[in-house]
Amino acid sequence: MRRLPVPAPRRIIHPLRAVTSAVVSVQELPNDRRRVTIDHQPLNGVTPDMLLWWFENIAGTMPYDDGVVDRYLVWHPVDHIRWELARPSPGGGAQEGARFRIVEAFGARPEYYVDSVERVEKLDETGIRLVRRVLGVKVFELSHTWSRCDGHTHYVSVMEIGAVTRVFGLLNRYLTRSLFPARMADAWIVHNVEEVGLLEHILPALVPAVREAGSRET
């Protein structure tokens, strides 16, 4: 795929969370695998139902900074470049079985540019799981899991890079040392903490407004 340019950052109108707001662990696993876990500060005003709606409807637009912007770009005004539905789910749309194309550059730095397509192997009221497979073997997984608790939503992100299968050792080494090395994983941690925190500012107003507009149209 053609490399997309990193655009000038959009104005940030909501506060970005610091990494210290989350509990983060990075595990270097056997066979040159890596697991990054981020236990986020709870999201106030956000429900699991809103999060499910968000991942099913990222493709739309929304008001932002006196304009109308792609929702994906609002989700992180600095790092996000493009989201597209690379392949709809068997039932249509952004459901389980779909493929998401995600283009971003952590910190808007070209050396941290990512352009990847993953299959949505899970998307329901408890979370989403994005997976990349090679020859049927899982080599990358990003899962976001959420649950309602005491008036807010608990949200955990887990990224796993590398295959458990030992014959994929050379590929794992390339993934964790060259394609997505430790310094890039550190940049992703900052990115993920910031984008998840922004959902607290985006969803409480957006979801009810869109649903109300949809009900008026019908």
C-alpha positions as CSV (number, residue, x, y, z in Angstrom):
1,M,0.0,0.0,0.0
2,R,1.2,3.5,-0.8
3,R,2.6,5.2,2.3
4,L,0.4,8.1,3.3
5,P,1.9,11.4,4.4
6,V,1.8,12.3,8.1
7,P,-0.5,15.3,8.2
8,A,0.0,18.4,10.3
9,P,-1.4,17.7,13.8
10,R,-4.9,19.0,14.4
11,R,-5.6,21.2,17.3
12,I,-6.1,19.3,20.6
13,I,-9.2,20.6,22.4
14,H,-9.4,17.9,25.0
15,P,-6.8,17.1,27.6
16,L,-4.6,14.1,26.9
17,R,-4.0,11.6,29.7
18,A,-0.4,10.9,30.9
19,V,1.0,7.4,30.9
20,T,1.2,7.6,34.7
21,S,-2.6,7.5,34.8
22,A,-2.5,3.9,33.7
23,V,-0.9,0.7,35.0
24,V,1.5,-0.5,32.3
25,S,3.5,-3.7,32.0
26,V,5.8,-4.9,29.2
27,Q,6.7,-8.6,29.1
28,E,9.4,-10.0,26.9
29,L,8.2,-13.6,26.4
30,P,9.9,-16.8,25.1
31,N,10.5,-17.2,21.4
32,D,11.1,-13.4,21.0
33,R,7.5,-12.5,21.7
34,R,6.3,-9.4,23.5
35,R,3.1,-8.5,25.5
36,V,2.1,-5.0,26.5
37,T,-0.7,-4.6,28.9
38,I,-2.3,-1.2,29.8
39,D,-4.9,-1.1,32.6
40,H,-6.4,2.3,32.0
41,Q,-7.8,4.8,34.4
42,P,-11.6,4.2,34.4
43,L,-13.6,6.1,31.8
44,N,-16.3,8.3,33.3
45,G,-19.5,8.9,31.5
46,V,-18.8,6.0,29.1
47,T,-20.7,2.7,29.0
48,P,-19.7,-0.6,27.3
49,D,-22.7,0.0,24.9
50,M,-21.1,3.3,23.8
51,L,-17.7,1.6,23.2
52,L,-19.4,-1.1,21.1
53,W,-21.2,1.5,19.1
54,W,-17.9,3.4,18.6
55,F,-16.0,0.5,17.1
56,E,-18.9,-0.3,14.8
57,N,-19.2,3.3,13.6
58,I,-15.7,4.8,13.4
59,A,-16.3,5.4,9.7
60,G,-18.5,8.4,10.3
61,T,-17.8,12.1,10.9
62,M,-18.4,14.4,13.8
63,P,-18.2,18.1,14.8
64,Y,-14.7,19.1,16.0
65,D,-13.1,22.4,16.6
66,D,-15.7,24.4,14.6
67,G,-15.6,21.9,11.7
68,V,-16.6,18.4,10.7
69,V,-13.9,15.8,10.9
70,D,-13.6,12.0,10.5
71,R,-14.3,10.4,13.8
72,Y,-11.0,8.4,13.6
73,L,-9.1,11.6,13.3
74,V,-10.8,13.1,16.3
75,W,-10.0,10.0,18.3
76,H,-6.3,11.1,18.2
77,P,-5.9,14.5,16.6
78,V,-2.1,14.2,16.3
79,D,-1.3,10.5,15.6
80,H,-4.2,9.2,13.5
81,I,-4.0,9.4,9.8
82,R,-6.6,7.1,8.3
83,W,-9.1,4.3,9.1
84,E,-11.0,2.3,6.5
85,L,-13.1,-0.8,6.3
86,A,-10.7,-2.9,4.2
87,R,-13.3,-5.7,4.0
88,P,-16.8,-5.7,5.5
89,S,-17.9,-8.5,7.8
90,P,-19.9,-11.4,6.3
91,G,-23.1,-9.7,7.5
92,G,-21.9,-6.3,6.3
93,G,-20.3,-3.3,8.0
94,A,-17.7,-3.1,10.9
95,Q,-18.7,-6.3,12.7
96,E,-16.9,-9.5,13.6
97,G,-15.2,-10.9,10.6
98,A,-14.5,-7.5,9.1
99,R,-11.0,-6.2,8.3
100,F,-9.9,-2.8,9.6
101,R,-7.1,-0.8,7.9
102,I,-5.4,1.4,10.5
103,V,-2.9,4.1,9.6
104,E,-1.2,6.1,12.3
105,A,2.2,7.5,13.4
106,F,2.8,7.6,17.1
107,G,3.7,11.1,18.2
108,A,3.3,12.1,14.5
109,R,6.8,10.7,14.0
110,P,7.5,9.2,10.6
111,E,9.7,6.5,12.1
112,Y,6.7,5.3,14.1
113,Y,4.4,5.0,11.1
114,V,2.0,2.0,11.0
115,D,-0.2,0.9,8.1
116,S,-1.8,-2.4,8.9
117,V,-4.9,-4.5,8.2
118,E,-6.2,-6.8,10.9
119,R,-9.2,-9.1,11.1
120,V,-11.8,-8.3,13.8
121,E,-12.1,-11.7,15.5
122,K,-14.3,-10.4,18.3
123,L,-16.5,-7.3,18.7
124,D,-19.3,-7.3,21.3
125,E,-20.4,-5.6,24.4
126,T,-17.3,-6.8,26.3
127,G,-14.5,-5.8,23.9
128,I,-12.8,-6.0,20.5
129,R,-10.0,-8.2,19.3
130,L,-7.9,-7.4,16.2
131,V,-5.7,-10.2,14.8
132,R,-3.1,-10.6,12.0
133,R,-2.3,-14.2,10.9
134,V,0.4,-15.6,8.7
135,L,-0.2,-19.0,7.2
136,G,-3.1,-19.3,9.6
137,V,-0.8,-18.7,12.6
138,K,-1.5,-15.6,14.9
139,V,1.5,-13.3,14.8
140,F,-0.2,-10.1,16.2
141,E,-3.2,-9.5,18.5
142,L,-4.6,-6.3,19.9
143,S,-7.4,-6.6,22.3
144,H,-9.4,-4.0,24.2
145,T,-11.6,-5.3,27.0
146,W,-14.1,-3.3,28.9
147,S,-16.7,-3.7,31.7
148,R,-19.1,-1.5,33.7
149,C,-18.1,-0.9,37.3
150,D,-19.3,1.6,39.9
151,G,-20.6,4.2,37.4
152,H,-17.7,4.1,35.1
153,T,-16.1,1.7,32.6
154,H,-13.0,-0.3,33.2
155,Y,-10.8,-0.6,30.1
156,V,-7.8,-2.8,29.5
157,S,-5.6,-2.9,26.3
158,V,-3.3,-5.8,25.5
159,M,-1.0,-6.0,22.5
160,E,0.8,-9.3,21.8
161,I,3.5,-9.5,19.1
162,G,4.9,-12.8,17.8
163,A,3.7,-16.3,17.3
164,V,3.8,-19.0,20.0
165,T,4.8,-21.6,17.4
166,R,8.6,-22.1,17.6
167,V,9.1,-22.3,13.9
168,F,8.1,-18.7,13.7
169,G,11.1,-17.6,15.8
170,L,12.9,-15.7,13.0
171,L,9.7,-13.9,12.1
172,N,9.1,-13.0,15.8
173,R,12.6,-11.6,16.0
174,Y,12.0,-9.4,13.0
175,L,8.7,-8.2,14.4
176,T,9.9,-7.3,17.9
177,R,13.4,-6.1,17.0
178,S,13.0,-4.4,13.6
179,L,9.3,-3.8,12.6
180,F,8.0,-2.9,16.1
181,P,11.0,-2.6,18.4
182,A,10.9,-1.8,22.1
183,R,11.1,2.0,21.5
184,M,8.1,1.9,19.2
185,A,6.2,-0.1,21.8
186,D,7.0,2.6,24.3
187,A,5.6,5.2,21.8
188,W,2.5,3.1,21.3
189,I,1.9,3.0,25.1
190,V,1.7,6.8,25.2
191,H,-0.5,6.8,22.1
192,N,-2.9,4.2,23.5
193,V,-3.2,5.9,26.9
194,E,-4.0,9.2,25.1
195,E,-6.6,7.8,22.6
196,V,-8.5,5.7,25.2
197,G,-8.6,8.7,27.5
198,L,-10.1,10.8,24.7
199,L,-13.1,8.5,24.5
200,E,-14.2,10.0,27.8
201,H,-14.6,13.4,26.0
202,I,-15.9,12.1,22.7
203,L,-18.5,9.5,23.4
204,P,-20.9,10.9,26.0
205,A,-22.1,13.7,23.7
206,L,-21.6,12.0,20.3
207,V,-23.5,8.7,20.8
208,P,-26.8,10.1,22.2
209,A,-26.7,12.8,19.5
210,V,-26.2,10.4,16.6
211,R,-28.9,8.0,17.9
212,E,-31.4,10.8,18.4
213,A,-30.7,12.0,14.8
214,G,-31.2,8.5,13.5
215,S,-34.5,8.1,15.4
216,R,-35.8,11.3,13.9
217,E,-34.9,10.1,10.4
218,T,-36.9,6.9,10.8
